[in-house]
Amino acid sequence: MKRLLTIPNGLFVVLALVQLLPGRNTRVPDSPAHAIALACVLEAVLLVVTYRFKGVKRRAAFNVCSDVIGFLFGFLIFWTLAAAKLPSAAGSKGAVFPPPGAVIRALVSDVPATLKNIVDSLGLIFQGYLLALAVAIPLGLLLGWHARAGAAASYISKFLSSISPIVYIPYAIVLLPTFRAASVFVIFVASFWPALAGTMSGVLNVERRILDSARSLGARQTTMLFRIVLPASLPQIFIGCNQGLSVSFVLLTSAEMIGARSGMGYNVNNFANFGNYTRVLAGVLVIGIVVTAITFCFNRLQGFLLRWRQ
């Protein structure tokens, strides 16, 4: 019973009660049932975690999950009060800041279109991102391995990486055959420089004694590069790849504005042009959820490949 007497569970009760208050937003119809349904799903997750994550070893994981869900409950309470229940929700501001129930209702009703947009956006991002990694990592290994070339390349990469990839959009449209190719190119440029810089940094920072030991054992150049230098550089390579992935999602909207007719960024921009802020917020939430999920999977992959460091 003591495990149920927590702040997140108390916030769940407050959130449910807040939904029952009379609404003041006359511009966007609220849907308290959808907000309560979301709260019940989060509470169910919290209850499962409460009874599954027992013991000292899982205490940290339980605390993180409990704190995150508690924060979500608190945020939903504030959002509901500000956008639907307080006097400030009335008037023109109500259309710009719709209540959470209305946004969740829009998410549920647009599930098929949302899934298609997610698939289109991920296809666009991963095309440019994976192509950037395929070029940047081998090139970074070679440039980092040759100190003189790497020293010159580091200054060149700093200069070129400081230029926003958005400025290449007019040239990409003119030079590339399709709008999709131009969008992929923008994502490629955004991901390439962080991955290249991370790879070069990792190679240049490999401990000299490791290389000397390998040479004393008669290791060949290719063996040293791919069996010693590459694994030792993986931590820095992952840092660069993670930065490139983050920048790719930031440029998603800009890339999808180049003749795109679907995608998460296009969806948000399209509804913003029509003043449908309920679906704009729904699209923003979808982007946040997808980016969080992709980042989580990326971090799990990084932990698996770098498990030798533990």
DOSEZA-274531 format. One record per residue (C-alpha): residue number from 1; x, y, z. Coordinates in steps of 0.25 Angstrom, whole numbers. Last residue first. Example, Ala and Ser with C-alpha at 12.3 -4.5 7.8 and 13.67 -1.06 7.14 Angstrom:
2
<atom><num>2</num><u>55</u><v>-4</v><w>29</w></atom>
<atom><num>1</num><u>49</u><v>-18</v><w>31</w></atom>
END
This chain:
310
<atom><num>310</num><u>130</u><v>-7</v><w>-76</w></atom>
<atom><num>309</num><u>137</u><v>-2</v><w>-88</w></atom>
<atom><num>308</num><u>134</u><v>-15</v><w>-95</w></atom>
<atom><num>307</num><u>119</u><v>-12</v><w>-95</w></atom>
<atom><num>306</num><u>122</u><v>-2</v><w>-106</w></atom>
<atom><num>305</num><u>115</u><v>-8</v><w>-117</w></atom>
<atom><num>304</num><u>103</u><v>-11</v><w>-108</w></atom>
<atom><num>303</num><u>103</u><v>2</v><w>-101</w></atom>
<atom><num>302</num><u>103</u><v>9</v><w>-115</w></atom>
<atom><num>301</num><u>91</u><v>1</v><w>-120</w></atom>
<atom><num>300</num><u>83</u><v>4</v><w>-107</w></atom>
<atom><num>299</num><u>87</u><v>19</v><w>-109</w></atom>
<atom><num>298</num><u>82</u><v>18</v><w>-124</w></atom>
<atom><num>297</num><u>69</u><v>11</v><w>-119</w></atom>
<atom><num>296</num><u>66</u><v>22</v><w>-109</w></atom>
<atom><num>295</num><u>70</u><v>33</v><w>-119</w></atom>
<atom><num>294</num><u>60</u><v>27</v><w>-129</w></atom>
<atom><num>293</num><u>49</u><v>26</v><w>-118</w></atom>
<atom><num>292</num><u>51</u><v>41</v><w>-114</w></atom>
<atom><num>291</num><u>51</u><v>46</v><w>-128</w></atom>
<atom><num>290</num><u>38</u><v>38</v><w>-131</w></atom>
<atom><num>289</num><u>31</u><v>44</v><w>-118</w></atom>
<atom><num>288</num><u>36</u><v>58</v><w>-121</w></atom>
<atom><num>287</num><u>32</u><v>58</v><w>-135</w></atom>
<atom><num>286</num><u>18</u><v>52</v><w>-131</w></atom>
<atom><num>285</num><u>16</u><v>63</v><w>-121</w></atom>
<atom><num>284</num><u>19</u><v>74</v><w>-131</w></atom>
<atom><num>283</num><u>9</u><v>68</v><w>-140</w></atom>
<atom><num>282</num><u>-2</u><v>68</v><w>-130</w></atom>
<atom><num>281</num><u>2</u><v>82</v><w>-126</w></atom>
<atom><num>280</num><u>0</u><v>86</v><w>-141</w></atom>
<atom><num>279</num><u>-12</u><v>78</v><w>-141</w></atom>
<atom><num>278</num><u>-19</u><v>86</v><w>-131</w></atom>
<atom><num>277</num><u>-12</u><v>99</v><w>-137</w></atom>
<atom><num>276</num><u>-21</u><v>98</v><w>-149</w></atom>
<atom><num>275</num><u>-17</u><v>112</v><w>-155</w></atom>
<atom><num>274</num><u>-17</u><v>107</v><w>-169</w></atom>
<atom><num>273</num><u>-2</u><v>110</v><w>-171</w></atom>
<atom><num>272</num><u>1</u><v>103</v><w>-158</w></atom>
<atom><num>271</num><u>-6</u><v>91</v><w>-163</w></atom>
<atom><num>270</num><u>3</u><v>90</v><w>-175</w></atom>
<atom><num>269</num><u>16</u><v>93</v><w>-166</w></atom>
<atom><num>268</num><u>13</u><v>82</v><w>-156</w></atom>
<atom><num>267</num><u>9</u><v>72</v><w>-167</w></atom>
<atom><num>266</num><u>22</u><v>75</v><w>-175</w></atom>
<atom><num>265</num><u>31</u><v>73</v><w>-163</w></atom>
<atom><num>264</num><u>24</u><v>59</v><w>-160</w></atom>
<atom><num>263</num><u>24</u><v>55</v><w>-175</w></atom>
<atom><num>262</num><u>16</u><v>57</v><w>-187</w></atom>
<atom><num>261</num><u>15</u><v>65</v><w>-200</w></atom>
<atom><num>260</num><u>30</u><v>69</v><w>-201</w></atom>
<atom><num>259</num><u>34</u><v>79</v><w>-211</w></atom>
<atom><num>258</num><u>46</u><v>85</v><w>-203</w></atom>
<atom><num>257</num><u>38</u><v>88</v><w>-190</w></atom>
<atom><num>256</num><u>41</u><v>74</v><w>-185</w></atom>
<atom><num>255</num><u>56</u><v>77</v><w>-184</w></atom>
<atom><num>254</num><u>53</u><v>90</v><w>-176</w></atom>
<atom><num>253</num><u>44</u><v>82</v><w>-166</w></atom>
<atom><num>252</num><u>54</u><v>71</v><w>-164</w></atom>
<atom><num>251</num><u>65</u><v>80</v><w>-162</w></atom>
<atom><num>250</num><u>64</u><v>78</v><w>-146</w></atom>
<atom><num>249</num><u>63</u><v>63</v><w>-149</w></atom>
<atom><num>248</num><u>76</u><v>63</v><w>-156</w></atom>
<atom><num>247</num><u>83</u><v>71</v><w>-146</w></atom>
<atom><num>246</num><u>80</u><v>61</v><w>-135</w></atom>
<atom><num>245</num><u>84</u><v>50</v><w>-144</w></atom>
<atom><num>244</num><u>97</u><v>57</v><w>-147</w></atom>
<atom><num>243</num><u>100</u><v>59</v><w>-132</w></atom>
<atom><num>242</num><u>98</u><v>45</v><w>-129</w></atom>
<atom><num>241</num><u>107</u><v>41</v><w>-141</w></atom>
<atom><num>240</num><u>118</u><v>50</v><w>-135</w></atom>
<atom><num>239</num><u>117</u><v>45</v><w>-121</w></atom>
<atom><num>238</num><u>116</u><v>30</v><w>-127</w></atom>
<atom><num>237</num><u>129</u><v>33</v><w>-134</w></atom>
<atom><num>236</num><u>136</u><v>38</v><w>-121</w></atom>
<atom><num>235</num><u>132</u><v>25</v><w>-114</w></atom>
<atom><num>234</num><u>136</u><v>17</v><w>-126</w></atom>
<atom><num>233</num><u>150</u><v>22</v><w>-127</w></atom>
<atom><num>232</num><u>157</u><v>10</v><w>-120</w></atom>
<atom><num>231</num><u>149</u><v>0</v><w>-128</w></atom>
<atom><num>230</num><u>153</u><v>7</v><w>-141</w></atom>
<atom><num>229</num><u>168</u><v>9</v><w>-137</w></atom>
<atom><num>228</num><u>170</u><v>-6</v><w>-133</w></atom>
<atom><num>227</num><u>164</u><v>-16</v><w>-143</w></atom>
<atom><num>226</num><u>161</u><v>-7</v><w>-155</w></atom>
<atom><num>225</num><u>173</u><v>2</v><w>-155</w></atom>
<atom><num>224</num><u>183</u><v>-7</v><w>-148</w></atom>
<atom><num>223</num><u>179</u><v>-18</v><w>-157</w></atom>
<atom><num>222</num><u>180</u><v>-10</v><w>-170</w></atom>
<atom><num>221</num><u>194</u><v>-5</v><w>-166</w></atom>
<atom><num>220</num><u>199</u><v>-18</v><w>-162</w></atom>
<atom><num>219</num><u>202</u><v>-23</v><w>-148</w></atom>
<atom><num>218</num><u>216</u><v>-28</v><w>-145</w></atom>
<atom><num>217</num><u>215</u><v>-29</v><w>-130</w></atom>
<atom><num>216</num><u>223</u><v>-17</v><w>-128</w></atom>
<atom><num>215</num><u>214</u><v>-9</v><w>-137</w></atom>
<atom><num>214</num><u>202</u><v>-13</v><w>-129</w></atom>
<atom><num>213</num><u>209</u><v>-9</v><w>-116</w></atom>
<atom><num>212</num><u>213</u><v>4</v><w>-122</w></atom>
<atom><num>211</num><u>198</u><v>7</v><w>-126</w></atom>
<atom><num>210</num><u>193</u><v>4</v><w>-112</w></atom>
<atom><num>209</num><u>204</u><v>13</v><w>-106</w></atom>
<atom><num>208</num><u>200</u><v>24</v><w>-115</w></atom>
<atom><num>207</num><u>186</u><v>25</v><w>-109</w></atom>
<atom><num>206</num><u>175</u><v>27</v><w>-119</w></atom>
<atom><num>205</num><u>172</u><v>42</v><w>-119</w></atom>
<atom><num>204</num><u>174</u><v>45</v><w>-133</w></atom>
<atom><num>203</num><u>165</u><v>33</v><w>-138</w></atom>
<atom><num>202</num><u>154</u><v>38</v><w>-129</w></atom>
<atom><num>201</num><u>155</u><v>52</v><w>-133</w></atom>
<atom><num>200</num><u>155</u><v>48</v><w>-148</w></atom>
<atom><num>199</num><u>142</u><v>40</v><w>-146</w></atom>
<atom><num>198</num><u>135</u><v>51</v><w>-138</w></atom>
<atom><num>197</num><u>138</u><v>61</v><w>-148</w></atom>
<atom><num>196</num><u>134</u><v>53</v><w>-160</w></atom>
<atom><num>195</num><u>121</u><v>49</v><w>-152</w></atom>
<atom><num>194</num><u>118</u><v>63</v><w>-149</w></atom>
<atom><num>193</num><u>121</u><v>68</v><w>-163</w></atom>
<atom><num>192</num><u>113</u><v>58</v><w>-170</w></atom>
<atom><num>191</num><u>99</u><v>58</v><w>-163</w></atom>
<atom><num>190</num><u>95</u><v>72</v><w>-168</w></atom>
<atom><num>189</num><u>101</u><v>70</v><w>-182</w></atom>
<atom><num>188</num><u>93</u><v>57</v><w>-183</w></atom>
<atom><num>187</num><u>80</u><v>63</v><w>-178</w></atom>
<atom><num>186</num><u>81</u><v>74</v><w>-188</w></atom>
<atom><num>185</num><u>85</u><v>64</v><w>-199</w></atom>
<atom><num>184</num><u>73</u><v>55</v><w>-196</w></atom>
<atom><num>183</num><u>64</u><v>67</v><w>-198</w></atom>
<atom><num>182</num><u>70</u><v>70</v><w>-211</w></atom>
<atom><num>181</num><u>68</u><v>56</v><w>-216</w></atom>
<atom><num>180</num><u>54</u><v>57</v><w>-211</w></atom>
<atom><num>179</num><u>52</u><v>69</v><w>-220</w></atom>
<atom><num>178</num><u>57</u><v>62</v><w>-232</w></atom>
<atom><num>177</num><u>68</u><v>63</v><w>-242</w></atom>
<atom><num>176</num><u>79</u><v>70</v><w>-234</w></atom>
<atom><num>175</num><u>86</u><v>82</v><w>-238</w></atom>
<atom><num>174</num><u>75</u><v>93</v><w>-237</w></atom>
<atom><num>173</num><u>68</u><v>88</v><w>-225</w></atom>
<atom><num>172</num><u>81</u><v>85</v><w>-218</w></atom>
<atom><num>171</num><u>87</u><v>99</v><w>-221</w></atom>
<atom><num>170</num><u>75</u><v>106</v><w>-215</w></atom>
<atom><num>169</num><u>75</u><v>97</v><w>-203</w></atom>
<atom><num>168</num><u>90</u><v>99</v><w>-200</w></atom>
<atom><num>167</num><u>87</u><v>110</v><w>-191</w></atom>
<atom><num>166</num><u>79</u><v>101</v><w>-182</w></atom>
<atom><num>165</num><u>92</u><v>93</v><w>-179</w></atom>
<atom><num>164</num><u>96</u><v>104</v><w>-169</w></atom>
<atom><num>163</num><u>111</u><v>107</v><w>-171</w></atom>
<atom><num>162</num><u>119</u><v>105</v><w>-159</w></atom>
<atom><num>161</num><u>122</u><v>91</v><w>-164</w></atom>
<atom><num>160</num><u>129</u><v>96</v><w>-176</w></atom>
<atom><num>159</num><u>139</u><v>104</v><w>-167</w></atom>
<atom><num>158</num><u>141</u><v>94</v><w>-157</w></atom>
<atom><num>157</num><u>143</u><v>83</v><w>-168</w></atom>
<atom><num>156</num><u>154</u><v>91</v><w>-174</w></atom>
<atom><num>155</num><u>161</u><v>93</v><w>-161</w></atom>
<atom><num>154</num><u>161</u><v>78</v><w>-158</w></atom>
<atom><num>153</num><u>164</u><v>74</v><w>-172</w></atom>
<atom><num>152</num><u>178</u><v>81</v><w>-171</w></atom>
<atom><num>151</num><u>182</u><v>74</v><w>-158</w></atom>
<atom><num>150</num><u>176</u><v>61</v><w>-163</w></atom>
<atom><num>149</num><u>184</u><v>61</v><w>-176</w></atom>
<atom><num>148</num><u>197</u><v>63</v><w>-168</w></atom>
<atom><num>147</num><u>193</u><v>53</v><w>-157</w></atom>
<atom><num>146</num><u>190</u><v>41</v><w>-167</w></atom>
<atom><num>145</num><u>181</u><v>32</v><w>-158</w></atom>
<atom><num>144</num><u>171</u><v>43</v><w>-156</w></atom>
<atom><num>143</num><u>169</u><v>46</v><w>-170</w></atom>
<atom><num>142</num><u>167</u><v>31</v><w>-173</w></atom>
<atom><num>141</num><u>158</u><v>28</v><w>-162</w></atom>
<atom><num>140</num><u>150</u><v>41</v><w>-165</w></atom>
<atom><num>139</num><u>148</u><v>37</v><w>-179</w></atom>
<atom><num>138</num><u>143</u><v>23</v><w>-175</w></atom>
<atom><num>137</num><u>133</u><v>29</v><w>-165</w></atom>
<atom><num>136</num><u>128</u><v>41</v><w>-173</w></atom>
<atom><num>135</num><u>124</u><v>34</v><w>-186</w></atom>
<atom><num>134</num><u>116</u><v>22</v><w>-181</w></atom>
<atom><num>133</num><u>111</u><v>31</v><w>-169</w></atom>
<atom><num>132</num><u>106</u><v>42</v><w>-179</w></atom>
<atom><num>131</num><u>99</u><v>31</v><w>-187</w></atom>
<atom><num>130</num><u>92</u><v>26</v><w>-174</w></atom>
<atom><num>129</num><u>87</u><v>40</v><w>-170</w></atom>
<atom><num>128</num><u>82</u><v>44</v><w>-184</w></atom>
<atom><num>127</num><u>74</u><v>31</v><w>-186</w></atom>
<atom><num>126</num><u>71</u><v>30</v><w>-172</w></atom>
<atom><num>125</num><u>65</u><v>44</v><w>-171</w></atom>
<atom><num>124</num><u>56</u><v>42</v><w>-184</w></atom>
<atom><num>123</num><u>51</u><v>28</v><w>-180</w></atom>
<atom><num>122</num><u>48</u><v>33</v><w>-166</w></atom>
<atom><num>121</num><u>40</u><v>44</v><w>-171</w></atom>
<atom><num>120</num><u>32</u><v>36</v><w>-181</w></atom>
<atom><num>119</num><u>29</u><v>25</v><w>-170</w></atom>
<atom><num>118</num><u>25</u><v>35</v><w>-160</w></atom>
<atom><num>117</num><u>16</u><v>42</v><w>-169</w></atom>
<atom><num>116</num><u>9</u><v>29</v><w>-173</w></atom>
<atom><num>115</num><u>7</u><v>26</v><w>-158</w></atom>
<atom><num>114</num><u>1</u><v>40</v><w>-156</w></atom>
<atom><num>113</num><u>-8</u><v>38</v><w>-167</w></atom>
<atom><num>112</num><u>-14</u><v>25</v><w>-162</w></atom>
<atom><num>111</num><u>-14</u><v>30</v><w>-147</w></atom>
<atom><num>110</num><u>-21</u><v>43</v><w>-150</w></atom>
<atom><num>109</num><u>-34</u><v>41</v><w>-141</w></atom>
<atom><num>108</num><u>-25</u><v>37</v><w>-129</w></atom>
<atom><num>107</num><u>-16</u><v>49</v><w>-131</w></atom>
<atom><num>106</num><u>-27</u><v>59</v><w>-132</w></atom>
<atom><num>105</num><u>-34</u><v>53</v><w>-120</w></atom>
<atom><num>104</num><u>-21</u><v>55</v><w>-112</w></atom>
<atom><num>103</num><u>-20</u><v>69</v><w>-117</w></atom>
<atom><num>102</num><u>-34</u><v>72</v><w>-113</w></atom>
<atom><num>101</num><u>-32</u><v>66</v><w>-99</w></atom>
<atom><num>100</num><u>-19</u><v>74</v><w>-97</w></atom>
<atom><num>99</num><u>-26</u><v>87</v><w>-98</w></atom>
<atom><num>98</num><u>-24</u><v>96</v><w>-110</w></atom>
<atom><num>97</num><u>-14</u><v>108</v><w>-109</w></atom>
<atom><num>96</num><u>-15</u><v>116</v><w>-122</w></atom>
<atom><num>95</num><u>-30</u><v>115</v><w>-123</w></atom>
<atom><num>94</num><u>-32</u><v>118</v><w>-108</w></atom>
<atom><num>93</num><u>-23</u><v>130</v><w>-109</w></atom>
<atom><num>92</num><u>-34</u><v>137</v><w>-117</w></atom>
<atom><num>91</num><u>-44</u><v>138</v><w>-106</w></atom>
<atom><num>90</num><u>-45</u><v>129</v><w>-93</w></atom>
<atom><num>89</num><u>-34</u><v>121</v><w>-88</w></atom>
<atom><num>88</num><u>-30</u><v>133</v><w>-79</w></atom>
<atom><num>87</num><u>-42</u><v>130</v><w>-71</w></atom>
<atom><num>86</num><u>-36</u><v>117</v><w>-66</w></atom>
<atom><num>85</num><u>-41</u><v>103</v><w>-70</w></atom>
<atom><num>84</num><u>-37</u><v>100</v><w>-84</w></atom>
<atom><num>83</num><u>-23</u><v>104</v><w>-88</w></atom>
<atom><num>82</num><u>-17</u><v>109</v><w>-75</w></atom>
<atom><num>81</num><u>-23</u><v>98</v><w>-66</w></atom>
<atom><num>80</num><u>-22</u><v>87</v><w>-76</w></atom>
<atom><num>79</num><u>-7</u><v>90</v><w>-79</w></atom>
<atom><num>78</num><u>-4</u><v>91</v><w>-64</w></atom>
<atom><num>77</num><u>-10</u><v>78</v><w>-61</w></atom>
<atom><num>76</num><u>-4</u><v>71</v><w>-73</w></atom>
<atom><num>75</num><u>10</u><v>76</v><w>-69</w></atom>
<atom><num>74</num><u>8</u><v>71</v><w>-55</w></atom>
<atom><num>73</num><u>4</u><v>57</v><w>-60</w></atom>
<atom><num>72</num><u>15</u><v>57</v><w>-70</w></atom>
<atom><num>71</num><u>25</u><v>61</v><w>-58</w></atom>
<atom><num>70</num><u>20</u><v>49</v><w>-50</w></atom>
<atom><num>69</num><u>21</u><v>40</v><w>-62</w></atom>
<atom><num>68</num><u>36</u><v>44</v><w>-63</w></atom>
<atom><num>67</num><u>39</u><v>43</v><w>-48</w></atom>
<atom><num>66</num><u>33</u><v>30</v><w>-47</w></atom>
<atom><num>65</num><u>40</u><v>24</v><w>-59</w></atom>
<atom><num>64</num><u>54</u><v>30</v><w>-54</w></atom>
<atom><num>63</num><u>51</u><v>25</v><w>-39</w></atom>
<atom><num>62</num><u>47</u><v>11</v><w>-44</w></atom>
<atom><num>61</num><u>60</u><v>10</v><w>-52</w></atom>
<atom><num>60</num><u>68</u><v>14</v><w>-40</w></atom>
<atom><num>59</num><u>61</u><v>4</v><w>-31</w></atom>
<atom><num>58</num><u>64</u><v>-7</v><w>-40</w></atom>
<atom><num>57</num><u>77</u><v>-12</v><w>-33</w></atom>
<atom><num>56</num><u>71</u><v>-9</v><w>-20</w></atom>
<atom><num>55</num><u>59</u><v>-18</v><w>-21</w></atom>
<atom><num>54</num><u>46</u><v>-17</v><w>-28</w></atom>
<atom><num>53</num><u>43</u><v>-12</v><w>-42</w></atom>
<atom><num>52</num><u>31</u><v>-21</v><w>-46</w></atom>
<atom><num>51</num><u>21</u><v>-16</v><w>-35</w></atom>
<atom><num>50</num><u>23</u><v>-1</v><w>-37</w></atom>
<atom><num>49</num><u>26</u><v>-2</v><w>-52</w></atom>
<atom><num>48</num><u>13</u><v>-8</v><w>-54</w></atom>
<atom><num>47</num><u>6</u><v>2</v><w>-46</w></atom>
<atom><num>46</num><u>13</u><v>13</v><w>-54</w></atom>
<atom><num>45</num><u>9</u><v>8</v><w>-67</w></atom>
<atom><num>44</num><u>-5</u><v>7</v><w>-63</w></atom>
<atom><num>43</num><u>-4</u><v>21</v><w>-58</w></atom>
<atom><num>42</num><u>1</u><v>26</v><w>-72</w></atom>
<atom><num>41</num><u>-11</u><v>18</v><w>-79</w></atom>
<atom><num>40</num><u>-21</u><v>24</v><w>-69</w></atom>
<atom><num>39</num><u>-15</u><v>38</v><w>-71</w></atom>
<atom><num>38</num><u>-17</u><v>36</v><w>-86</w></atom>
<atom><num>37</num><u>-31</u><v>32</v><w>-84</w></atom>
<atom><num>36</num><u>-34</u><v>44</v><w>-75</w></atom>
<atom><num>35</num><u>-29</u><v>53</v><w>-86</w></atom>
<atom><num>34</num><u>-37</u><v>46</v><w>-97</w></atom>
<atom><num>33</num><u>-50</u><v>47</v><w>-88</w></atom>
<atom><num>32</num><u>-47</u><v>62</v><w>-85</w></atom>
<atom><num>31</num><u>-50</u><v>65</v><w>-100</w></atom>
<atom><num>30</num><u>-49</u><v>80</v><w>-101</w></atom>
<atom><num>29</num><u>-56</u><v>88</v><w>-113</w></atom>
<atom><num>28</num><u>-47</u><v>98</v><w>-118</w></atom>
<atom><num>27</num><u>-51</u><v>113</v><w>-119</w></atom>
<atom><num>26</num><u>-60</u><v>113</v><w>-106</w></atom>
<atom><num>25</num><u>-49</u><v>110</v><w>-96</w></atom>
<atom><num>24</num><u>-56</u><v>112</v><w>-83</w></atom>
<atom><num>23</num><u>-58</u><v>98</v><w>-78</w></atom>
<atom><num>22</num><u>-65</u><v>93</v><w>-66</w></atom>
<atom><num>21</num><u>-56</u><v>85</v><w>-56</w></atom>
<atom><num>20</num><u>-57</u><v>70</v><w>-58</w></atom>
<atom><num>19</num><u>-43</u><v>69</v><w>-65</w></atom>
<atom><num>18</num><u>-37</u><v>75</v><w>-52</w></atom>
<atom><num>17</num><u>-42</u><v>63</v><w>-44</w></atom>
<atom><num>16</num><u>-35</u><v>53</v><w>-53</w></atom>
<atom><num>15</num><u>-22</u><v>62</v><w>-53</w></atom>
<atom><num>14</num><u>-23</u><v>63</v><w>-38</w></atom>
<atom><num>13</num><u>-24</u><v>47</v><w>-36</w></atom>
<atom><num>12</num><u>-12</u><v>45</v><w>-46</w></atom>
<atom><num>11</num><u>-4</u><v>56</v><w>-38</w></atom>
<atom><num>10</num><u>-6</u><v>47</v><w>-25</w></atom>
<atom><num>9</num><u>-1</u><v>35</v><w>-32</w></atom>
<atom><num>8</num><u>11</u><v>43</v><w>-37</w></atom>
<atom><num>7</num><u>14</u><v>48</v><w>-22</w></atom>
<atom><num>6</num><u>14</u><v>34</v><w>-16</w></atom>
<atom><num>5</num><u>4</u><v>26</v><w>-7</w></atom>
<atom><num>4</num><u>4</u><v>14</v><w>-16</w></atom>
<atom><num>3</num><u>17</u><v>8</v><w>-11</w></atom>
<atom><num>2</num><u>12</u><v>9</v><w>3</w></atom>
<atom><num>1</num><u>0</u><v>0</v><w>0</w></atom>
END
